[in-house]
Amino acid sequence: MSAQREPVAVIGTGYVGLVTAAGFAELGSEVWCIDIDSEKIARLNRGEIPIYEPGLAECVERHRERMHFSTELSEALEHARLLFVAVGTPPTYSGDADLSAVNSVVGAMPRSDQHALVMKSTVPVGTGAAIRRIFGEQGKAGFAYVSCPEFLKEGSALADFLKPDRVVIGDAGDWAGDAVVELYAPLGAPLVRTDIASAEMIKLAANAFLATKISFINEIANVCEVTGADVVEVAQGIGLDHRIGSHFLKPGIGYGGSCFPKDVAALKQLAGNSGYHFQLLTAVIEVNELQKRRVIGKLQKHLGSLVGKTVALLGLAFKPNTDDMREASSLVLAARLQADGAKVRAYDPVAETEARKLMVGVEFADSATDALAGADACVVVTEWPEFAELDWSAVAERMAGKLIVDGRNCLDPRAVRAAGLSYEGVGRANGDILRHVSGEES
Ligand SMILES: NC(=O)c1ccc[n+]([C@@H]2O[C@H](COP(=O)([O-])OP(=O)(O)OC[C@H]3O[C@@H](n4cnc5c(N)ncnc54)[C@H](O)[C@@H]3O)[C@@H](O)[C@H]2O)c1
């Protein structure tokens, strides 16, 4: 890559910021990474990566020379004209996005007609217009603004940055939009260049649609359980229809993570604030909340009262390959189990440190087999491949009880049952249908 690439700054070095910075460094840019968390910056300067994300540590290490970490915004302003904003926008109690971190970045910008804020943080529609208005009122109308929402997935974030399905750029038609287009050009991704409000809505609508797909298949799964159909077969059968598509048709114990819950709530709230009742999203959210709790019913069906029972949770983060515990279904599940008098033992290959901060009274194990020793039941919460590869005969010997609840339909029900264990999946009436559309056995 050419050393002449546009230098950039990234404000906020969390999951999105650090991955974005590493991605631009990979493409050849000098990157100034700014964060208010001085401890995080000190760690990054020592070469430590504060989050778990496949390939990220190696990428940052590879580009140490062109990645600069600091708490000083002035360094970013001195070296880069494009300032990517990747600060958090967590939910407030009302479900609106909390824009305090975004506002604090906006407030820190000087008068300039040579810089642009490029918004990667997920913000409500209208935020860009409001920021441009504020800039105008403060005599900073020359400060350009671009919306460039991020679609990366935790667990494959760097790969997603480098090979995005599309790049969305919303701008006012000035130099800054052109510069961001140029920056992303080497990726060769489809480009959607649009106005700022539409770019903001594309991000919210994309996450709301994906969450809707998950809640839809979860409801189909629940109906499968009471009617005798197998949702794995059903999902395959409908997913092959190109109008539907096979992605996000995996039923489970509800979506979580730092984005879906808050972005769906934020869009619902945004609509409500504008006088529109978004009925569909109201249902999507409710289905998701109930889905997390259905596991309790499955445990009770087999164990009766949960008082004094030990339940092993395998996987704690909201999905594999991340240590991000924000809005993970395991948090609701552990709290519900404890409220019903159960003892919770937990294991996650990478999320234990984060989980310990959030899960009070939970015992942590060093391995899946240690978590299962003496347990009355096991719940697979996150579909780490290592759980599918467990030796179920050895598990059956270690456990006190027999119940395996496969919250992600990631286990082979026949292997589990062959070991003398009871298998409960999600939406799999008997869980061991062998047929596939090709006629092959799975
Ligand atoms: N995590 C994802 O998978 C993902 C995907 C797409 C979009 N997003 C969106 O990207 C944004 C960032 O998400 P994240 O998961 O990376 O958040 P994060 O919490 O991991 O990181 C945010 C970082 O911003 C820093 N920060 C806060 N205020 C700051 C300030 N005033 N100046 C400089 N740094 C500041 C924090 O210290 C933290 O390091 C959110 O709006 C989120 O919705 C996230």
Ligand as a Chemical Component Dictionary entry (heavy atoms), coordinates in Angstrom:
data_LIG
# 
_chem_comp.id                   LIG 
_chem_comp.type                 NON-POLYMER 
_chem_comp.pdbx_formal_charge   0 
_chem_comp.three_letter_code    LIG 
# 
loop_
_chem_comp_atom.comp_id 
_chem_comp_atom.atom_id 
_chem_comp_atom.alt_atom_id 
_chem_comp_atom.type_symbol 
_chem_comp_atom.charge 
_chem_comp_atom.model_Cartn_x 
_chem_comp_atom.model_Cartn_y 
_chem_comp_atom.model_Cartn_z 
_chem_comp_atom.pdbx_ordinal 
LIG N1  N1  N 0  -19.322 -3.065 18.886 1  
LIG C1  C1  C 0  -19.863 -3.303 17.705 2  
LIG O1  O1  O 0  -19.968 -4.441 17.244 3  
LIG C2  C2  C 0  -20.371 -2.160 16.874 4  
LIG C3  C3  C 0  -20.660 -2.375 15.514 5  
LIG C4  C4  C 0  -21.120 -1.305 14.759 6  
LIG C5  C5  C 0  -21.315 -0.064 15.360 7  
LIG N2  N2  N 1  -21.057 0.110  16.681 8  
LIG C6  C6  C 0  -21.234 1.432  17.256 9  
LIG O2  O2  O 0  -19.950 2.040  17.389 10 
LIG C7  C7  C 0  -19.906 2.867  18.564 11 
LIG C8  C8  C 0  -18.765 2.415  19.460 12 
LIG O3  O3  O 0  -19.034 1.104  19.902 13 
LIG P1  P1  P 0  -17.925 0.223  20.633 14 
LIG O4  O4  O 0  -18.527 -1.118 20.831 15 
LIG O5  O5  O -1 -16.624 0.350  19.906 16 
LIG O6  O6  O 0  -17.821 1.018  22.034 17 
LIG P2  P2  P 0  -16.750 0.837  23.187 18 
LIG O7  O7  O 0  -17.446 1.121  24.453 19 
LIG O8  O8  O 0  -16.035 -0.487 23.021 20 
LIG O9  O9  O 0  -15.667 1.972  22.898 21 
LIG C9  C9  C 0  -15.924 3.335  23.051 22 
LIG C10 C10 C 0  -14.597 4.016  23.374 23 
LIG O10 O10 O 0  -14.801 5.429  23.330 24 
LIG C11 C11 C 0  -14.054 6.012  24.378 25 
LIG N3  N3  N 0  -14.575 7.360  24.646 26 
LIG C12 C12 C 0  -15.725 7.717  25.285 27 
LIG N4  N4  N 0  -15.855 9.049  25.292 28 
LIG C13 C13 C 0  -14.801 9.555  24.621 29 
LIG C14 C14 C 0  -14.361 10.864 24.283 30 
LIG N5  N5  N 0  -15.093 11.935 24.624 31 
LIG N6  N6  N 0  -13.212 11.006 23.595 32 
LIG C15 C15 C 0  -12.474 9.929  23.249 33 
LIG N7  N7  N 0  -12.820 8.662  23.544 34 
LIG C16 C16 C 0  -13.964 8.470  24.219 35 
LIG C17 C17 C 0  -14.212 5.035  25.509 36 
LIG O11 O11 O 0  -13.220 5.231  26.515 37 
LIG C18 C18 C 0  -14.085 3.702  24.780 38 
LIG O12 O12 O 0  -12.741 3.285  24.695 39 
LIG C19 C19 C 0  -21.290 2.749  19.200 40 
LIG O13 O13 O 0  -22.076 3.807  18.758 41 
LIG C20 C20 C 0  -21.814 1.435  18.655 42 
LIG O14 O14 O 0  -23.220 1.405  18.608 43 
LIG C21 C21 C 0  -20.569 -0.903 17.441 44 
# 
loop_
_chem_comp_bond.comp_id 
_chem_comp_bond.atom_id_1 
_chem_comp_bond.atom_id_2 
_chem_comp_bond.value_order 
_chem_comp_bond.pdbx_ordinal 
LIG N1  C1  SING 1  
LIG C1  O1  DOUB 2  
LIG C1  C2  SING 3  
LIG C2  C3  SING 4  
LIG C2  C21 DOUB 5  
LIG C3  C4  DOUB 6  
LIG C4  C5  SING 7  
LIG C5  N2  DOUB 8  
LIG N2  C6  SING 9  
LIG N2  C21 SING 10 
LIG C6  O2  SING 11 
LIG C6  C20 SING 12 
LIG O2  C7  SING 13 
LIG C7  C8  SING 14 
LIG C7  C19 SING 15 
LIG C8  O3  SING 16 
LIG O3  P1  SING 17 
LIG P1  O4  DOUB 18 
LIG P1  O5  SING 19 
LIG P1  O6  SING 20 
LIG O6  P2  SING 21 
LIG P2  O7  DOUB 22 
LIG P2  O8  SING 23 
LIG P2  O9  SING 24 
LIG O9  C9  SING 25 
LIG C9  C10 SING 26 
LIG C10 O10 SING 27 
LIG C10 C18 SING 28 
LIG O10 C11 SING 29 
LIG C11 N3  SING 30 
LIG C11 C17 SING 31 
LIG N3  C12 SING 32 
LIG N3  C16 SING 33 
LIG C12 N4  DOUB 34 
LIG N4  C13 SING 35 
LIG C13 C14 SING 36 
LIG C13 C16 DOUB 37 
LIG C14 N5  SING 38 
LIG C14 N6  DOUB 39 
LIG N6  C15 SING 40 
LIG C15 N7  DOUB 41 
LIG N7  C16 SING 42 
LIG C17 O11 SING 43 
LIG C17 C18 SING 44 
LIG C18 O12 SING 45 
LIG C19 O13 SING 46 
LIG C19 C20 SING 47 
LIG C20 O14 SING 48 
# 
